[in-house]
Amino acid sequence: MIPRRPEPELMLAPEQARAYAEADFAAPHEGFVDAFAEVFPGSVAGPVLDLGCGPGDVSLRFAARYPACEVDGLDGAPAMLAAGDTLMQGHPAADRVHLAEGCLPEARGPRAPYATLISNSLLHHLHDPSALWQAIRRDGAPGAAVFLMDLRRPDSTDTVQALVAQYAANDPEVLRHDFENSLHAAFTPGEVREQLAAAGLGGFEVRTTSDRHMIIYGRLPEAR
Ligand SMILES: C[S@@+](CC[C@H](N)C(=O)[O-])C[C@H]1O[C@@H](n2cnc3c(N)ncnc32)[C@H](O)[C@@H]1O
């Protein structure tokens, strides 16, 4: 297994943010909402917190799938939030999606405690992953549904290169570079299980869902 190589936490560069917002993430991001629906069947109503929301593509897709919810997104990078303006314009769910600047671990969801918390591709950015688990415990209501998807670190640099070639060959250079760095920065499912146990979330499930993704989900303890 290759060692973890952290990448910068925040995606602050405007050209990086623009390329990310313009990329076609329809398949993994719809897959995120589909996987949520599979592990938490039924409706979702009320405020939802999306941690590390970036330009808000997942927030919008989640709000579109669940018309009775509102999504509060938090991200520490102003450029990523600004890059989401074009995604918001004219989107039918945009009036139920509220993105705001805020950096973990200090930032709080504005309507905490939340009964539903989601996060896509934030965990691997964090130098100290416990910041995310603490934020979830702090801003989640007892029994809240928590669902995350993230990259998982391949076992060799050859596999990193093969994944970049397979999934990012036609992307702009900045995105290819980000994808490679993110694969090196990602955690393994085993490392995530250790993080969860240390955070008192050992009841959460960690499941491999593709050659590069894992999902992490569960309900917060009822009594804390
Ligand atoms: C790969 S992007 C994912 C964005 C979005 N969730 C998506 O799926 O499109 C990771 C995001 O996490 C944000 N981020 C990284 N560290 C953060 C922190 N400590 N607090 C808040 N946001 C953070 C970055 O700025 C970036 O926008």
PDBQT file of the ligand as one rigid body, heavy atoms in Angstrom, charges set to zero:
ROOT
HETATM    1  C1  LIG A 301     -13.302  17.678  -4.191  1.00  0.00    +0.000 C 
HETATM    2  S1  LIG A 301     -14.206  19.035  -3.641  1.00  0.00    +0.000 S 
HETATM    3  C2  LIG A 301     -15.835  18.342  -3.484  1.00  0.00    +0.000 C 
HETATM    4  C3  LIG A 301     -16.917  19.377  -3.639  1.00  0.00    +0.000 C 
HETATM    5  C4  LIG A 301     -18.333  18.835  -3.635  1.00  0.00    +0.000 C 
HETATM    6  N1  LIG A 301     -18.656  18.154  -2.409  1.00  0.00    +0.000 N 
HETATM    7  C5  LIG A 301     -18.576  17.946  -4.816  1.00  0.00    +0.000 C 
HETATM    8  O1  LIG A 301     -18.749  16.746  -4.634  1.00  0.00    +0.000 OA
HETATM    9  O2  LIG A 301     -18.599  18.460  -5.944  1.00  0.00    +0.000 OA
HETATM   10  C6  LIG A 301     -13.715  19.232  -1.920  1.00  0.00    +0.000 C 
HETATM   11  C7  LIG A 301     -14.192  20.515  -1.307  1.00  0.00    +0.000 C 
HETATM   12  O3  LIG A 301     -13.926  20.510   0.086  1.00  0.00    +0.000 OA
HETATM   13  C8  LIG A 301     -13.543  21.829   0.467  1.00  0.00    +0.000 C 
HETATM   14  N2  LIG A 301     -12.816  21.776   1.734  1.00  0.00    +0.000 N 
HETATM   15  C9  LIG A 301     -11.613  21.206   1.959  1.00  0.00    +0.000 A 
HETATM   16  N3  LIG A 301     -11.254  21.343   3.244  1.00  0.00    +0.000 NA
HETATM   17  C10 LIG A 301     -12.259  22.012   3.855  1.00  0.00    +0.000 A 
HETATM   18  C11 LIG A 301     -12.471  22.475   5.189  1.00  0.00    +0.000 A 
HETATM   19  N4  LIG A 301     -11.553  22.262   6.153  1.00  0.00    +0.000 N 
HETATM   20  N5  LIG A 301     -13.615  23.138   5.471  1.00  0.00    +0.000 NA
HETATM   21  C12 LIG A 301     -14.530  23.354   4.504  1.00  0.00    +0.000 A 
HETATM   22  N6  LIG A 301     -14.377  22.961   3.225  1.00  0.00    +0.000 NA
HETATM   23  C13 LIG A 301     -13.258  22.287   2.894  1.00  0.00    +0.000 A 
HETATM   24  C14 LIG A 301     -12.721  22.320  -0.712  1.00  0.00    +0.000 C 
HETATM   25  O4  LIG A 301     -12.596  23.715  -0.743  1.00  0.00    +0.000 OA
HETATM   26  C15 LIG A 301     -13.511  21.754  -1.892  1.00  0.00    +0.000 C 
HETATM   27  O5  LIG A 301     -14.465  22.661  -2.361  1.00  0.00    +0.000 OA
ENDROOT
TORSDOF 0
